[in-house]
Every structure is written in C-alpha cells, then in structure tokens.
Amino acid sequence: MVPRGLKKLINDTAPCKLVGRNKNTHFETYDGHRLRGLTKRLESSVFSGGVMPAIAKSSALPAGGHWRGAGGGRRRGSAVDAQVSRLAGASAAARSSARMLQLTRHVFATFAQRGLEPVLGQRAVCAARLGIGTAADVICFDVAARELVVVELKCGHSGGRTAAAIWDGKPLKMRGVLSACDDSTLHRHLAQLACTRAMLLQESETMARLADLGVAGVGGLLLYANDANVAVYELPKWWREKAPLVLRALQ
C-alpha cells in the first residue's frame, strides 16, 4: 500500500516546473531561472555525436490505423506518454474505467505485474547549480521493497537498442566518464534515467521527508513499450554510481 501523503509530498516538493508552449517549452525554477534540458546537455557533453545505424532507428507499427504515415511513431509515442503521465496520478478506480491506448494498457499491466503502484507522472527535477532540468516520466512505489521507483518510458525502439552510433564506418563510445560504454540507444536512455534519479536524490529535504514516511530508497526502471511486449531494464549499480559524475560533467 502506498504511504499516506506520498503523492502530495512528491508533487509539492518539485524544485522546478515546465513552462512555455511549443518551441518555447522549458523547465524553470520557481524563482524564475531558466533551465537547460537534460537530454540536450547529454548530447553535447557525453554522447558521441555519431549517427545511429538504421536498425536503431526502426520501430515497427501495426499495419494500417491512425498511426501510419510520416511521423506516426512519434505521434503515437507522444500520445502514450501523455496518457500514462495523466493516469499515473489518478486513482486506481479512475484508471480502471479509463479508455487507454494499447501501449498505455501494456505499461500499467507491467507496473501491476512488478508490484509497482503509480504515484505521479512528469515529476520535475533539476540540478539548479548546473542549470539543468528534466522530469521523471512516472514515479512509482514498490510495495514489497518500500522504495520509490523513477521510471523512464520509451515507446518503440523495438530493435537495435544495443547498436552503437557510427562515424566513418566505426562504432563509437560515449565521452568522458562514460567512455567505457558503447554509444547505443540503450546506454543513452540509461544515462537519462540515472541522471534523473540522481537529481531527485539531491533533494535532501524531500529525501528526509520520504524517509519519515517509511520510504527505504529510490530505484530506477527503463521501460520500452511496443506492441509485442514491454521490455524492462532495471538501473544497474554501475549507472547509479556514475550518475553524479555525469551530472558534474554537464557544466
């Protein structure tokens, strides 16, 4: 069972917010300081700059239907992201009666199978001193482990997740503190998840109040949702330990 007051605590302690519309959308602290997006900072400071091979860009869609055509996968992913974010903070009764897209149903079924209770979608986090902000796609509560779980949700990416970016015909590694890693789709998404989790952990007051509610720690999950299944990757210890170093490299 989710601790009483957990959702309110996570929501009320967010250190920044998403503001603006369309191309002007960005994260901003409550005292008005504009923040740069985490993904763009990773791209410029840690990712290799190489080109992902075709197999890493392909993502199968069902034949026919609303999502066919140019940009169909992106539109579908955005719709699923928005629906999961909205329903994550809803009551169980509201979720059970909601009309969900197929991938949305897969995501919530995966949460249930793993004993995770969704608490909130799109919870903003930041490293204010570095001027970086982002949002956890979903925050869940692991009932058995008594832990929060930061979830990074990706739609598609059904093939080639481990294929490295290429330059001049050669596979590339990431840069800096992640130079031991192939610059693959999977590693890029694990880097995003690890840094998002690390920024949440830096909220010392939030962490103290969570401990008072009986929350034992913070984990991380990367989910790839597609029509065949939902592939789940737990955030490894190596990535947890590297995340603070990665954040410092993004100055």
C-alpha positions in Angstrom: 0.0 0.0 0.0 1.2 3.5 -0.9 2.1 5.5 2.3 -0.5 8.1 3.1 0.6 11.6 1.9 3.3 10.2 -0.6 1.7 11.7 -3.7 1.2 15.1 -2.1 4.8 15.1 -0.9 6.3 14.2 -4.2 4.1 16.8 -6.0 4.6 19.6 -3.6 8.4 19.4 -3.3 9.2 19.6 -7.0 12.0 22.2 -7.3 11.1 23.4 -10.8 8.3 23.4 -13.3 7.7 23.1 -17.1 6.6 26.4 -18.6 6.0 27.8 -22.1 4.5 26.3 -25.2 5.7 24.5 -28.3 9.3 25.6 -29.1 9.4 27.8 -26.0 8.7 25.0 -23.6 11.4 24.7 -20.9 12.0 24.0 -17.3 12.3 26.9 -14.9 13.0 27.2 -11.1 10.3 28.8 -9.0 12.4 31.9 -8.7 12.4 32.4 -12.4 15.8 30.8 -13.6 15.5 29.1 -16.9 17.0 25.6 -17.0 18.5 23.7 -20.0 17.1 20.3 -20.9 19.0 17.2 -19.6 18.9 15.4 -23.0 20.4 18.2 -24.9 23.2 18.6 -22.3 23.9 14.9 -22.5 24.1 15.1 -26.3 26.6 18.0 -26.3 28.8 16.7 -23.4 28.6 12.9 -23.1 27.1 11.3 -26.2 29.5 10.7 -29.1 27.8 12.8 -31.8 27.8 9.8 -34.2 24.9 8.7 -36.3 22.7 5.9 -35.1 22.5 2.9 -37.5 19.3 2.2 -39.3 18.4 -0.8 -37.1 18.4 1.5 -34.1 16.0 3.9 -35.7 13.4 1.4 -37.0 10.3 0.8 -35.0 7.5 -1.5 -36.2 4.0 -0.1 -36.2 0.8 -2.2 -36.7 -0.5 -2.3 -40.3 -3.0 0.5 -41.0 -4.7 2.6 -38.5 -4.3 6.1 -37.1 -0.6 6.0 -36.6 0.5 5.2 -40.1 2.3 7.7 -42.3 5.2 10.1 -41.7 5.8 10.8 -38.0 3.3 8.1 -36.9 5.6 6.6 -34.4 6.4 9.9 -32.8 2.8 10.9 -32.6 1.9 7.6 -31.1 4.7 7.8 -28.5 3.6 11.4 -27.6 0.0 10.2 -27.1 1.1 7.3 -24.9 3.4 9.5 -22.9 0.7 12.0 -22.2 -1.9 9.3 -21.3 0.5 7.5 -18.9 1.5 10.7 -17.3 -2.1 11.8 -16.7 -3.3 8.4 -15.4 -0.2 7.8 -13.2 -1.6 10.3 -10.8 -5.2 9.2 -11.0 -6.9 6.8 -8.6 -7.0 3.1 -9.2 -10.7 3.4 -9.9 -10.2 6.1 -12.4 -7.5 4.1 -14.2 -9.7 1.0 -14.4 -12.5 2.9 -16.1 -10.3 4.9 -18.4 -10.2 4.3 -22.1 -6.5 3.5 -22.7 -4.4 3.2 -25.8 -3.0 -0.3 -26.2 0.6 0.6 -25.2 -0.8 2.5 -22.2 -2.5 -0.7 -21.1 0.7 -2.6 -21.5 2.6 -0.1 -19.4 0.1 -0.2 -16.4 -0.1 -4.0 -16.7 3.7 -4.1 -16.4 3.6 -1.9 -13.3 1.0 -4.3 -11.7 3.0 -7.4 -12.5 6.0 -5.9 -10.8 4.1 -4.8 -7.7 4.5 -1.1 -8.6 1.9 1.5 -7.7 2.0 4.5 -9.9 2.1 7.7 -7.9 2.7 10.7 -10.2 3.6 11.4 -13.8 6.0 14.0 -15.1 7.6 15.0 -11.7 10.1 17.7 -12.4 13.7 17.5 -11.0 16.7 19.7 -11.5 20.3 20.4 -10.8 19.9 24.2 -10.2 23.6 25.0 -9.8 24.2 23.4 -13.2 21.2 25.0 -14.8 19.7 21.6 -15.9 16.1 20.4 -15.6 14.0 17.4 -16.7 11.1 15.3 -15.5 10.7 11.7 -14.4 8.1 10.2 -16.7 6.5 8.3 -13.8 7.2 7.9 -10.1 6.0 4.6 -8.7 6.1 3.0 -5.3 7.5 -0.6 -5.0 5.2 -2.0 -2.3 7.4 -5.0 -1.4 10.7 -3.1 -1.3 9.1 0.1 0.1 11.0 2.1 -2.5 10.2 4.9 -4.9 11.0 3.9 -8.5 11.9 6.5 -11.1 10.6 5.3 -14.5 11.9 6.3 -17.9 9.3 5.4 -20.5 10.2 4.9 -24.2 7.8 3.9 -26.9 9.1 1.9 -29.8 12.8 1.2 -30.1 11.9 -2.4 -30.8 15.2 -3.2 -32.5 18.9 -2.3 -32.3 18.9 -0.9 -28.8 22.5 -2.0 -28.2 23.8 -1.0 -31.7 26.4 1.7 -31.3 26.4 5.1 -33.1 28.8 5.2 -36.1 31.2 7.7 -37.5 33.3 7.0 -40.6 32.1 3.4 -40.5 33.3 2.8 -37.0 31.2 2.2 -33.8 31.7 4.9 -31.2 31.9 5.0 -27.4 30.5 7.8 -25.2 32.7 10.5 -24.0 34.2 11.5 -20.6 33.2 9.5 -17.6 31.1 7.2 -19.8 33.9 6.3 -22.2 33.7 2.6 -21.3 30.2 2.5 -22.8 29.1 2.0 -26.4 27.1 5.0 -27.5 23.9 3.0 -28.0 20.2 3.8 -27.7 20.0 1.7 -24.5 23.0 3.4 -22.9 21.7 6.9 -23.8 18.4 6.1 -22.2 20.1 4.6 -19.1 22.1 7.8 -18.8 18.9 9.9 -18.9 17.3 7.7 -16.2 20.5 7.6 -14.0 20.8 11.4 -14.1 17.0 12.0 -13.4 17.2 9.7 -10.4 20.4 11.4 -9.2 18.8 14.8 -9.3 15.9 13.5 -7.2 18.3 12.1 -4.7 20.0 15.6 -4.4 16.7 17.0 -2.9 17.9 16.4 0.7 14.7 17.8 2.3 12.5 15.7 0.1 14.6 12.6 0.9 14.3 13.2 4.6 10.6 13.6 4.4 10.3 10.4 2.3 12.2 8.5 5.0 9.8 9.8 7.6 7.0 8.1 5.5 8.9 4.8 5.5 10.3 5.0 2.0 13.5 3.0 2.1 15.2 4.2 -1.1 14.9 5.2 -4.7 15.3 2.8 -7.7 15.1 3.2 -11.4 13.4 1.4 -14.3 13.7 1.9 -18.1 10.7 0.7 -20.0 10.4 0.1 -23.7 6.8 -0.3 -24.7 5.8 -1.7 -28.1 3.1 -4.0 -29.5 5.0 -7.2 -28.7 5.8 -6.5 -25.1 7.2 -4.1 -22.5 10.9 -4.7 -22.1 12.1 -3.7 -18.6 15.7 -2.8 -17.6 16.5 -2.1 -14.0 19.0 0.6 -13.5 22.3 -1.1 -12.6 24.5 -0.2 -9.7 27.2 1.0 -12.1 24.9 3.6 -13.6 23.7 4.7 -10.2 27.3 5.3 -9.1 28.3 7.1 -12.4 25.3 9.4 -12.4 26.7 12.1 -10.1 29.9 12.2 -12.1 27.9 12.5 -15.3 26.0 15.5 -13.9 29.2 17.3 -12.9 30.5 16.8 -16.4 27.4 18.7 -17.8 28.5 22.1 -16.6 
